[in-house]
Amino acid sequence: MSGVLTGRRAAILEAVRSNGAVSVAELAARFSVTQQTIRRDLHILDSNGLIQKGFGGAFAAPGRVLYGYQERQSEQAGVKKKLVMALEEFFTDNATVFVGLGTTFASLHEIVARHPGCLIATPNLDVAYTCAINTDATVYIYGGYVRNKDPAILTVSDESRTRFKFDVALIGANAVDEDGTVLEFDPMEVDLTKSILKQARKVVLVVHHEKFGRRAPHRIAHVRELDVLVTNGNAAQRLRSADMLDGVRVINVD
């Protein structure tokens, strides 16, 4: 792998990590090389499974995470705990709840434990384990492939996606574009989430403020389609127009 990650290719990979997606034209200008040179770099990175090469650019490869689990778990840990604690009001005894992927929900079992009889359906192995061990909740795990170096299941499409009617769906995101689009890196993750949103009475997006302005290639929804946004910082200032949040309840943990 050391032969693959030359200085420029390592920098390209870091750009994808930071921005979610990068265009060939942007990279060529940044490194003062031709677009053909950048395309060759992207082809090599793609061949080694480090990115996914697309038309005119590159983004994260399906089934892979940009940051390792331990790295993401420790990132913004205090903020993530506050975000999760703000979700208590959406839980009732015997509620049916979908919980999406992401380390943000690592402490959710603390809330679930206070509401007996819940059913938690999730592709998030971390959430499934902590809820099964620490609460009396019934835990349903969606089947599929376990993502490389991550406690996440990339689910396959089957009848399980329409099995439940959720009182609330708790979802995260890799990015929220300034035009209000909620984005993810992994298309398999997006596919499940889109299916679940149709089955939920209430949709709650939980993201820390650093996700605003980031890039990722795959669309989950638009902020207008949410019922609740739980975040820190001022979300309206990070969007092109504050009107996008009309009709969306915003909970700011700060």
Secondary structure, 3 states (H helix, E strand, C coil): CCCCCCHHHHHHHHHHHHHCEEEHHHHHHHHCCCHHHHHHHHHHHHHCCCCEEECCEEECCCCCCCCCHHHHHHCCHHHHHHHHHCCHHHCCCCCEEEECCCHHHHHCHHHHCCCCCCEEEECEHHHHHHHHHHCCCEEEECCEEECCCCCEEEECCCHHHHCCCECEEEECCCEECCCCEEEECCHHHHHHHHHHHCCECCEEEECCHHHECCCCCEEEEEHHHCCEEEECCCHHHHCCCHHHHCCCEEEECC
